[in-house]
């Protein structure tokens, strides 16, 4: 009598174990995805990287043709400045926008051009940094970023 009960008990235990196994598939949720996704490098504005030491800048309709100029660090560059307006314009480079930062330093100040006329500016070597350029006559209309790197 005692032994028979014991066998039934073992059988029930085996059934329970089997049920447990089928209801909960082992380690199904434990698969950790070891994804080696490489972050795509940030999309830098490649249109404003230094490309040689001969730069061009055009002024027309009281606008510059670009909002970004770039120069290699530590190298003097020339800027062929084409003032197509019958107006005075120039190119001046500051450490920061002088209208926003009263401590901005003048890094280069080009002579005013009596347009329409072309002039070549000789910009001295600058250390790497992100600077500001504008036309001293129209600083709110003609300005941009001067990148040195
Ligand atoms: Cu101007």
Backbone and ligand atoms as CSV (ligand in chain L), in Angstrom:
chain,resi,resn,atom,element,x,y,z
A,1,UNK,N,N,0.840,-1.210,0.000
A,1,UNK,CA,C,0.000,0.000,0.000
A,1,UNK,C,C,0.869,1.253,0.000
A,2,UNK,N,N,1.737,1.316,0.857
A,2,UNK,CA,C,2.614,2.470,0.965
A,2,UNK,C,C,3.461,2.615,-0.315
A,3,UNK,N,N,3.929,1.495,-0.790
A,3,UNK,CA,C,4.795,1.504,-1.960
A,3,UNK,C,C,4.037,1.967,-3.221
A,4,UNK,N,N,2.769,1.542,-3.358
A,4,UNK,CA,C,1.961,1.893,-4.519
A,4,UNK,C,C,1.753,3.410,-4.586
A,5,UNK,N,N,1.469,3.959,-3.426
A,5,UNK,CA,C,1.284,5.418,-3.353
A,5,UNK,C,C,2.565,6.122,-3.797
A,6,UNK,N,N,3.666,5.499,-3.364
A,6,UNK,CA,C,4.951,6.107,-3.729
A,6,UNK,C,C,5.155,6.159,-5.231
A,7,UNK,N,N,4.786,5.085,-5.924
A,7,UNK,CA,C,4.963,5.039,-7.373
A,7,UNK,C,C,4.095,6.098,-8.054
A,8,UNK,N,N,2.842,6.199,-7.568
A,8,UNK,CA,C,1.954,7.220,-8.130
A,8,UNK,C,C,2.547,8.609,-7.932
A,9,UNK,N,N,3.078,8.778,-6.727
A,9,UNK,CA,C,3.698,10.086,-6.432
A,9,UNK,C,C,4.812,10.397,-7.414
A,10,UNK,N,N,5.654,9.433,-7.694
A,10,UNK,CA,C,6.764,9.655,-8.637
A,10,UNK,C,C,6.240,9.990,-10.029
A,11,UNK,N,N,5.164,9.243,-10.414
A,11,UNK,CA,C,4.578,9.499,-11.723
A,11,UNK,C,C,4.055,10.909,-11.851
A,12,UNK,N,N,3.362,11.368,-10.796
A,12,UNK,CA,C,2.817,12.718,-10.830
A,12,UNK,C,C,3.929,13.744,-10.929
A,13,UNK,N,N,4.992,13.495,-10.214
A,13,UNK,CA,C,6.113,14.418,-10.238
A,13,UNK,C,C,6.717,14.482,-11.645
A,14,UNK,N,N,6.808,13.311,-12.282
A,14,UNK,CA,C,7.374,13.281,-13.621
A,14,UNK,C,C,6.491,14.035,-14.607
A,15,UNK,N,N,5.176,13.878,-14.447
A,15,UNK,CA,C,4.256,14.601,-15.330
A,15,UNK,C,C,4.399,16.114,-15.167
A,16,UNK,N,N,4.447,16.508,-13.901
A,16,UNK,CA,C,4.577,17.953,-13.642
A,16,UNK,C,C,5.858,18.513,-14.281
A,17,UNK,N,N,6.914,17.726,-14.118
A,17,UNK,CA,C,8.189,18.179,-14.676
A,17,UNK,C,C,8.096,18.317,-16.193
A,18,UNK,N,N,7.408,17.319,-16.824
A,18,UNK,CA,C,7.283,17.360,-18.272
A,18,UNK,C,C,6.449,18.556,-18.712
A,19,UNK,N,N,5.342,18.770,-17.983
A,19,UNK,CA,C,4.506,19.923,-18.332
A,19,UNK,C,C,5.286,21.217,-18.231
A,20,UNK,N,N,6.028,21.312,-17.104
A,20,UNK,CA,C,6.820,22.538,-16.915
A,20,UNK,C,C,7.752,22.757,-18.087
A,21,UNK,N,N,8.349,21.664,-18.547
A,21,UNK,CA,C,9.292,21.793,-19.634
A,21,UNK,C,C,8.665,22.293,-20.924
A,22,UNK,N,N,7.472,21.803,-21.259
A,22,UNK,CA,C,6.871,22.201,-22.525
A,22,UNK,C,C,6.276,23.599,-22.469
A,23,UNK,N,N,5.764,23.952,-21.266
A,23,UNK,CA,C,5.133,25.271,-21.170
A,23,UNK,C,C,6.162,26.412,-21.185
A,24,UNK,N,N,7.338,26.115,-20.665
A,24,UNK,CA,C,8.346,27.167,-20.609
A,24,UNK,C,C,9.592,26.737,-21.359
A,25,UNK,N,N,9.658,26.938,-22.622
A,25,UNK,CA,C,10.862,26.572,-23.379
A,25,UNK,C,C,12.095,27.238,-22.789
A,26,UNK,N,N,13.103,26.446,-22.517
A,26,UNK,CA,C,14.272,26.985,-21.816
A,26,UNK,C,C,15.050,28.011,-22.640
A,27,UNK,N,N,15.416,29.041,-21.983
A,27,UNK,CA,C,16.332,30.062,-22.505
A,27,UNK,C,C,15.898,30.641,-23.851
A,28,UNK,N,N,14.568,30.764,-24.015
A,28,UNK,CA,C,14.105,31.363,-25.263
A,28,UNK,C,C,14.267,32.885,-25.211
A,29,UNK,N,N,13.997,33.421,-24.004
A,29,UNK,CA,C,14.061,34.870,-23.884
A,29,UNK,C,C,15.444,35.355,-23.492
A,30,UNK,N,N,16.335,34.386,-23.263
A,30,UNK,CA,C,17.650,34.767,-22.746
A,30,UNK,C,C,18.663,35.023,-23.856
A,31,UNK,N,N,18.237,34.947,-25.099
A,31,UNK,CA,C,19.195,35.176,-26.170
A,31,UNK,C,C,19.510,36.674,-26.255
A,32,UNK,N,N,20.653,37.022,-25.763
A,32,UNK,CA,C,21.051,38.429,-25.800
A,32,UNK,C,C,21.665,38.744,-27.154
A,33,UNK,N,N,21.105,39.724,-27.779
A,33,UNK,CA,C,21.626,40.091,-29.092
A,33,UNK,C,C,22.928,40.849,-28.924
A,34,UNK,N,N,24.006,40.212,-29.279
A,34,UNK,CA,C,25.297,40.886,-29.192
A,34,UNK,C,C,25.542,41.637,-30.493
A,35,UNK,N,N,24.650,42.573,-30.751
A,35,UNK,CA,C,24.737,43.304,-32.012
A,35,UNK,C,C,25.940,44.240,-31.987
A,36,UNK,N,N,26.724,44.181,-32.992
A,36,UNK,CA,C,27.894,45.059,-33.080
A,36,UNK,C,C,27.601,46.170,-34.081
A,37,UNK,N,N,26.525,46.894,-33.803
A,37,UNK,CA,C,26.172,47.983,-34.711
A,37,UNK,C,C,27.191,49.109,-34.586
A,38,UNK,N,N,27.772,49.472,-35.678
A,38,UNK,CA,C,28.717,50.574,-35.639
A,38,UNK,C,C,27.959,51.871,-35.904
A,39,UNK,N,N,28.142,52.797,-34.995
A,39,UNK,CA,C,27.483,54.089,-35.159
A,39,UNK,C,C,27.998,54.773,-36.415
A,40,UNK,N,N,27.103,55.186,-37.244
A,40,UNK,CA,C,27.541,55.901,-38.438
A,40,UNK,C,C,28.104,57.254,-38.016
A,41,UNK,N,N,29.279,57.542,-38.455
A,41,UNK,CA,C,29.937,58.778,-38.044
A,41,UNK,C,C,29.096,59.982,-38.454
A,42,UNK,N,N,29.039,60.937,-37.570
A,42,UNK,CA,C,28.208,62.116,-37.787
A,42,UNK,C,C,28.461,62.754,-39.130
A,43,UNK,N,N,27.418,63.226,-39.730
A,43,UNK,CA,C,27.551,63.820,-41.058
A,43,UNK,C,C,28.067,65.246,-40.941
A,44,UNK,N,N,29.378,65.364,-41.048
A,44,UNK,CA,C,29.983,66.689,-40.992
A,44,UNK,C,C,29.656,67.440,-42.287
A,45,UNK,N,N,29.596,68.738,-42.153
A,45,UNK,CA,C,29.353,69.545,-43.348
A,45,UNK,C,C,30.625,69.516,-44.195
A,46,UNK,N,N,30.697,68.603,-45.135
A,46,UNK,CA,C,31.917,68.418,-45.901
A,46,UNK,C,C,32.141,69.554,-46.882
A,47,UNK,N,N,31.135,70.394,-47.078
A,47,UNK,CA,C,31.298,71.498,-48.010
A,47,UNK,C,C,32.134,72.612,-47.401
A,48,UNK,N,N,32.488,72.474,-46.130
A,48,UNK,CA,C,33.272,73.529,-45.497
A,48,UNK,C,C,34.527,72.964,-44.857
A,49,UNK,N,N,35.282,72.211,-45.623
A,49,UNK,CA,C,36.574,71.711,-45.168
A,49,UNK,C,C,37.649,72.425,-45.971
A,50,UNK,N,N,38.819,72.645,-45.354
A,50,UNK,CA,C,39.876,73.333,-46.090
A,50,UNK,C,C,40.257,72.582,-47.354
A,51,UNK,N,N,40.433,73.330,-48.411
A,51,UNK,CA,C,40.828,72.733,-49.681
A,51,UNK,C,C,41.793,73.687,-50.353
A,52,UNK,N,N,43.048,73.617,-49.920
A,52,UNK,CA,C,44.043,74.493,-50.499
A,52,UNK,C,C,44.084,75.858,-49.837
A,53,UNK,N,N,44.938,76.708,-50.362
A,53,UNK,CA,C,45.150,78.013,-49.748
A,53,UNK,C,C,44.644,79.156,-50.624
A,54,UNK,N,N,44.001,78.825,-51.719
A,54,UNK,CA,C,43.440,79.860,-52.598
A,54,UNK,C,C,41.918,79.817,-52.481
A,55,UNK,N,N,41.378,80.744,-51.710
A,55,UNK,CA,C,39.934,80.765,-51.489
A,55,UNK,C,C,39.279,81.793,-52.398
A,56,UNK,N,N,37.991,81.606,-52.579
A,56,UNK,CA,C,37.206,82.541,-53.385
A,56,UNK,C,C,35.983,82.985,-52.583
A,57,UNK,N,N,35.629,84.230,-52.781
A,57,UNK,CA,C,34.426,84.747,-52.133
A,57,UNK,C,C,33.813,85.794,-53.058
A,58,UNK,N,N,32.532,85.661,-53.274
A,58,UNK,CA,C,31.836,86.602,-54.144
A,58,UNK,C,C,30.783,87.355,-53.354
A,59,UNK,N,N,30.695,88.639,-53.613
A,59,UNK,CA,C,29.643,89.463,-53.021
A,59,UNK,C,C,28.731,89.928,-54.147
A,60,UNK,N,N,27.438,89.643,-53.989
A,60,UNK,CA,C,26.474,90.054,-54.999
A,60,UNK,C,C,25.128,90.283,-54.319
A,61,UNK,N,N,24.468,91.377,-54.700
A,61,UNK,CA,C,23.175,91.723,-54.099
A,61,UNK,C,C,23.272,91.792,-52.573
A,62,UNK,N,N,24.391,92.331,-52.115
A,62,UNK,CA,C,24.649,92.470,-50.677
A,62,UNK,C,C,24.532,91.127,-49.953
A,63,UNK,N,N,25.059,90.101,-50.608
A,63,UNK,CA,C,25.132,88.779,-49.999
A,63,UNK,C,C,26.453,88.141,-50.403
A,64,UNK,N,N,27.017,87.351,-49.505
A,64,UNK,CA,C,28.147,86.516,-49.892
A,64,UNK,C,C,27.598,85.264,-50.559
A,65,UNK,N,N,28.421,84.663,-51.401
A,65,UNK,CA,C,27.972,83.446,-52.089
A,65,UNK,C,C,28.089,82.211,-51.211
A,66,UNK,N,N,28.661,82.345,-50.016
A,66,UNK,CA,C,28.789,81.202,-49.118
A,66,UNK,C,C,28.679,81.693,-47.680
A,67,UNK,N,N,28.216,80.801,-46.825
A,67,UNK,CA,C,28.148,81.141,-45.402
A,67,UNK,C,C,29.264,80.449,-44.636
A,68,UNK,N,N,30.194,79.851,-45.366
A,68,UNK,CA,C,31.315,79.190,-44.691
A,68,UNK,C,C,32.547,79.191,-45.574
A,69,UNK,N,N,33.646,79.639,-44.988
A,69,UNK,CA,C,34.949,79.571,-45.639
A,69,UNK,C,C,35.841,78.714,-44.757
A,70,UNK,N,N,36.790,77.999,-45.369
A,70,UNK,CA,C,37.678,77.139,-44.587
A,70,UNK,C,C,39.109,77.297,-45.057
A,71,UNK,N,N,40.018,77.281,-44.093
A,71,UNK,CA,C,41.437,77.426,-44.402
A,71,UNK,C,C,42.224,76.405,-43.582
A,72,UNK,N,N,43.332,75.925,-44.130
A,72,UNK,CA,C,44.164,75.007,-43.345
A,72,UNK,C,C,44.866,75.752,-42.210
A,73,UNK,N,N,44.966,75.108,-41.071
A,73,UNK,CA,C,45.581,75.736,-39.908
A,73,UNK,C,C,47.062,76.015,-40.157
A,74,UNK,N,N,47.501,77.148,-39.674
A,74,UNK,CA,C,48.918,77.474,-39.723
A,74,UNK,C,C,49.447,77.846,-41.091
A,75,UNK,N,N,48.555,78.107,-42.041
A,75,UNK,CA,C,49.011,78.481,-43.379
A,75,UNK,C,C,48.326,79.765,-43.830
A,76,UNK,N,N,49.107,80.679,-44.357
A,76,UNK,CA,C,48.528,81.880,-44.930
A,76,UNK,C,C,47.712,81.492,-46.156
A,77,UNK,N,N,46.602,82.163,-46.346
A,77,UNK,CA,C,45.760,81.878,-47.516
A,77,UNK,C,C,45.430,83.183,-48.227
A,78,UNK,N,N,45.033,83.051,-49.466
A,78,UNK,CA,C,44.549,84.206,-50.206
A,78,UNK,C,C,43.050,84.030,-50.436
A,79,UNK,N,N,42.364,85.143,-50.453
A,79,UNK,CA,C,40.938,85.115,-50.789
A,79,UNK,C,C,40.740,86.031,-51.983
A,80,UNK,N,N,40.347,85.430,-53.089
A,80,UNK,CA,C,40.009,86.208,-54.272
A,80,UNK,C,C,38.592,86.718,-54.071
A,81,UNK,N,N,38.518,88.016,-53.779
A,81,UNK,CA,C,37.230,88.589,-53.416
A,81,UNK,C,C,36.646,89.337,-54.606
A,82,UNK,N,N,35.506,88.860,-55.065
A,82,UNK,CA,C,34.861,89.426,-56.246
A,82,UNK,C,C,33.617,90.198,-55.806
A,83,UNK,N,N,33.772,91.491,-55.724
A,83,UNK,CA,C,32.638,92.341,-55.360
A,83,UNK,C,C,31.910,92.736,-56.637
A,84,UNK,N,N,30.768,92.121,-56.852
A,84,UNK,CA,C,30.029,92.366,-58.092
A,84,UNK,C,C,29.005,93.483,-57.946
A,85,UNK,N,N,28.876,94.002,-56.744
A,85,UNK,CA,C,27.909,95.076,-56.514
A,85,UNK,C,C,28.558,96.439,-56.754
A,86,UNK,N,N,27.758,97.411,-57.152
A,86,UNK,CA,C,28.276,98.789,-57.228
A,86,UNK,C,C,28.283,99.412,-55.830
A,87,UNK,N,N,28.800,98.615,-54.889
A,87,UNK,CA,C,28.781,99.009,-53.475
A,87,UNK,C,C,30.107,98.632,-52.834
A,88,UNK,N,N,30.352,99.240,-51.694
A,88,UNK,CA,C,31.542,98.875,-50.928
A,88,UNK,C,C,31.263,97.633,-50.096
A,89,UNK,N,N,32.181,96.673,-50.197
A,89,UNK,CA,C,32.143,95.496,-49.331
A,89,UNK,C,C,33.573,95.186,-48.916
A,90,UNK,N,N,33.684,94.334,-47.916
A,90,UNK,CA,C,35.010,93.811,-47.567
A,90,UNK,C,C,34.831,92.472,-46.882
A,91,UNK,N,N,35.928,91.892,-46.507
A,91,UNK,CA,C,35.940,90.653,-45.727
A,91,UNK,C,C,36.740,90.923,-44.462
A,92,UNK,N,N,36.139,90.653,-43.350
A,92,UNK,CA,C,36.836,90.777,-42.073
A,92,UNK,C,C,36.568,89.508,-41.271
A,93,UNK,N,N,37.598,89.065,-40.563
A,93,UNK,CA,C,37.487,87.810,-39.794
A,93,UNK,C,C,37.689,88.132,-38.314
A,94,UNK,N,N,36.811,87.610,-37.499
A,94,UNK,CA,C,36.835,87.851,-36.056
A,94,UNK,C,C,36.833,86.527,-35.309
A,95,UNK,N,N,37.320,86.575,-34.076
A,95,UNK,CA,C,37.331,85.348,-33.265
A,95,UNK,C,C,35.916,84.897,-32.944
A,96,UNK,N,N,34.993,85.846,-32.938
A,96,UNK,CA,C,33.575,85.557,-32.717
A,96,UNK,C,C,32.802,86.706,-33.342
A,97,UNK,N,N,31.501,86.557,-33.446
A,97,UNK,CA,C,30.689,87.631,-34.017
A,97,UNK,C,C,30.769,88.854,-33.100
A,98,UNK,N,N,31.377,89.930,-33.577
A,98,UNK,CA,C,31.551,91.104,-32.692
A,98,UNK,C,C,30.236,91.736,-32.257
A,99,UNK,N,N,29.163,91.422,-32.964
A,99,UNK,CA,C,27.867,91.969,-32.543
A,99,UNK,C,C,27.281,91.160,-31.389
A,100,UNK,N,N,27.768,89.945,-31.227
A,100,UNK,CA,C,27.287,89.092,-30.141
A,100,UNK,C,C,28.270,89.081,-28.982
A,101,UNK,N,N,29.541,89.247,-29.284
A,101,UNK,CA,C,30.589,89.123,-28.274
A,101,UNK,C,C,31.488,90.348,-28.359
A,102,UNK,N,N,31.366,91.210,-27.360
A,102,UNK,CA,C,32.134,92.453,-27.424
A,102,UNK,C,C,33.627,92.213,-27.218
A,103,UNK,N,N,33.994,91.015,-26.789
A,103,UNK,CA,C,35.409,90.693,-26.629
A,103,UNK,C,C,35.993,90.030,-27.879
A,104,UNK,N,N,35.217,89.972,-28.936
A,104,UNK,CA,C,35.710,89.353,-30.164
A,104,UNK,C,C,36.942,90.100,-30.663
A,105,UNK,N,N,37.919,89.326,-31.089
A,105,UNK,CA,C,39.160,89.920,-31.594
A,105,UNK,C,C,39.139,89.941,-33.129
A,106,UNK,N,N,39.724,90.990,-33.677
A,106,UNK,CA,C,39.849,91.077,-35.128
A,106,UNK,C,C,41.057,90.255,-35.561
A,107,UNK,N,N,40.822,89.271,-36.398
A,107,UNK,CA,C,41.908,88.419,-36.888
A,107,UNK,C,C,42.403,88.897,-38.249
A,108,UNK,N,N,41.502,89.502,-38.999
A,108,UNK,CA,C,41.864,90.044,-40.311
A,108,UNK,C,C,40.812,91.075,-40.680
A,109,UNK,N,N,41.276,92.168,-41.269
A,109,UNK,CA,C,40.342,93.199,-41.707
A,109,UNK,C,C,40.739,93.624,-43.107
A,110,UNK,N,N,39.968,93.189,-44.094
A,110,UNK,CA,C,40.299,93.517,-45.472
A,110,UNK,C,C,39.916,94.949,-45.815
A,111,UNK,N,N,40.705,95.545,-46.713
A,111,UNK,CA,C,40.366,96.881,-47.200
A,111,UNK,C,C,39.011,96.853,-47.892
A,112,UNK,N,N,38.292,97.945,-47.780
A,112,UNK,CA,C,37.005,98.049,-48.476
A,112,UNK,C,C,37.246,98.052,-49.976
A,113,UNK,N,N,36.387,97.359,-50.674
A,113,UNK,CA,C,36.464,97.296,-52.135
A,113,UNK,C,C,35.336,98.156,-52.698
A,114,UNK,N,N,35.685,99.034,-53.615
A,114,UNK,CA,C,34.671,99.827,-54.293
A,114,UNK,C,C,34.218,99.064,-55.531
A,115,UNK,N,N,33.149,98.298,-55.345
A,115,UNK,CA,C,32.690,97.454,-56.441
A,115,UNK,C,C,32.046,98.240,-57.566
A,116,UNK,N,N,31.848,97.593,-58.679
A,116,UNK,CA,C,32.279,96.206,-58.916
A,116,UNK,C,C,33.774,96.108,-59.192
A,117,UNK,N,N,34.414,95.238,-58.420
A,117,UNK,CA,C,35.867,95.121,-58.497
A,117,UNK,C,C,36.307,93.843,-57.795
A,118,UNK,N,N,37.428,93.326,-58.233
A,118,UNK,CA,C,37.976,92.126,-57.597
A,118,UNK,C,C,39.265,92.487,-56.871
A,119,UNK,N,N,39.430,91.930,-55.705
A,119,UNK,CA,C,40.635,92.182,-54.921
A,119,UNK,C,C,41.089,90.876,-54.282
A,120,UNK,N,N,42.392,90.740,-54.119
A,120,UNK,CA,C,42.907,89.550,-53.438
A,120,UNK,C,C,43.360,89.944,-52.038
A,121,UNK,N,N,42.792,89.285,-51.082
A,121,UNK,CA,C,43.176,89.503,-49.686
A,121,UNK,C,C,44.201,88.457,-49.277
A,122,UNK,N,N,45.170,88.877,-48.500
A,122,UNK,CA,C,46.160,87.947,-47.955
A,122,UNK,C,C,45.857,87.742,-46.471
A,123,UNK,N,N,45.347,86.568,-46.158
A,123,UNK,CA,C,44.984,86.268,-44.781
A,123,UNK,C,C,46.177,85.608,-44.101
A,124,UNK,N,N,46.592,86.119,-42.964
A,124,UNK,CA,C,47.733,85.487,-42.280
A,124,UNK,C,C,47.365,84.104,-41.748
A,125,UNK,N,N,48.384,83.319,-41.428
A,125,UNK,CA,C,48.154,81.979,-40.862
A,125,UNK,C,C,47.370,82.114,-39.560
A,126,UNK,N,N,46.378,81.268,-39.412
A,126,UNK,CA,C,45.556,81.278,-38.197
A,126,UNK,C,C,45.645,79.913,-37.522
A,127,UNK,N,N,45.442,79.910,-36.229
A,127,UNK,CA,C,45.413,78.637,-35.508
A,127,UNK,C,C,44.038,78.002,-35.674
A,128,UNK,N,N,43.993,76.701,-35.498
A,128,UNK,CA,C,42.738,75.970,-35.683
A,128,UNK,C,C,41.649,76.551,-34.796
A,129,UNK,N,N,40.485,76.657,-35.361
A,129,UNK,CA,C,39.356,77.191,-34.602
A,129,UNK,C,C,38.202,77.487,-35.534
A,130,UNK,N,N,37.095,77.872,-34.929
A,130,UNK,CA,C,35.915,78.260,-35.700
A,130,UNK,C,C,35.669,79.734,-35.446
A,131,UNK,N,N,35.778,80.513,-36.486
A,131,UNK,CA,C,35.711,81.958,-36.361
A,131,UNK,C,C,34.510,82.522,-37.126
A,132,UNK,N,N,34.467,83.831,-37.164
A,132,UNK,CA,C,33.332,84.515,-37.795
A,132,UNK,C,C,33.863,85.461,-38.857
A,133,UNK,N,N,33.203,85.513,-39.991
A,133,UNK,CA,C,33.583,86.534,-40.976
A,133,UNK,C,C,32.350,87.317,-41.375
A,134,UNK,N,N,32.590,88.540,-41.755
A,134,UNK,CA,C,31.490,89.333,-42.287
A,134,UNK,C,C,32.038,90.509,-43.088
A,135,UNK,N,N,31.115,91.202,-43.716
A,135,UNK,CA,C,31.441,92.460,-44.366
A,135,UNK,C,C,31.214,93.543,-43.324
A,136,UNK,N,N,32.215,94.388,-43.135
A,136,UNK,CA,C,32.099,95.400,-42.083
A,136,UNK,C,C,30.998,96.422,-42.371
A,137,UNK,N,N,30.622,96.571,-43.648
A,137,UNK,CA,C,29.564,97.521,-43.987
A,137,UNK,C,C,28.183,96.902,-43.765
A,138,UNK,N,N,28.082,95.602,-44.021
A,138,UNK,CA,C,26.781,94.923,-43.929
A,138,UNK,C,C,26.874,93.681,-43.039
A,139,UNK,N,N,27.244,93.852,-41.800
A,139,UNK,CA,C,27.499,92.676,-40.946
A,139,UNK,C,C,26.273,91.827,-40.645
A,140,UNK,N,N,25.071,92.422,-40.797
A,140,UNK,CA,C,23.874,91.627,-40.519
A,140,UNK,C,C,23.371,90.891,-41.754
A,141,UNK,N,N,23.898,91.252,-42.919
A,141,UNK,CA,C,23.445,90.610,-44.156
A,141,UNK,C,C,24.511,89.708,-44.768
A,142,UNK,N,N,25.757,90.067,-44.523
A,142,UNK,CA,C,26.857,89.352,-45.167
A,142,UNK,C,C,27.780,88.818,-44.082
A,143,UNK,N,N,27.623,87.551,-43.767
A,143,UNK,CA,C,28.435,86.970,-42.699
A,143,UNK,C,C,28.473,85.455,-42.864
A,144,UNK,N,N,29.350,84.833,-42.111
A,144,UNK,CA,C,29.447,83.383,-42.165
A,144,UNK,C,C,30.464,82.873,-41.165
A,145,UNK,N,N,30.738,81.589,-41.275
A,145,UNK,CA,C,31.675,80.913,-40.376
A,145,UNK,C,C,32.995,80.708,-41.092
A,146,UNK,N,N,34.067,81.047,-40.418
A,146,UNK,CA,C,35.398,80.846,-40.980
A,146,UNK,C,C,36.072,79.720,-40.189
A,147,UNK,N,N,36.219,78.590,-40.852
A,147,UNK,CA,C,36.754,77.397,-40.190
A,147,UNK,C,C,38.235,77.257,-40.508
A,148,UNK,N,N,39.049,77.066,-39.472
A,148,UNK,CA,C,40.464,76.804,-39.666
A,148,UNK,C,C,40.775,75.469,-39.004
A,149,UNK,N,N,41.279,74.526,-39.805
A,149,UNK,CA,C,41.619,73.227,-39.224
A,149,UNK,C,C,42.607,72.477,-40.095
L,1,CU,CU,CU,29.000,94.655,-47.676
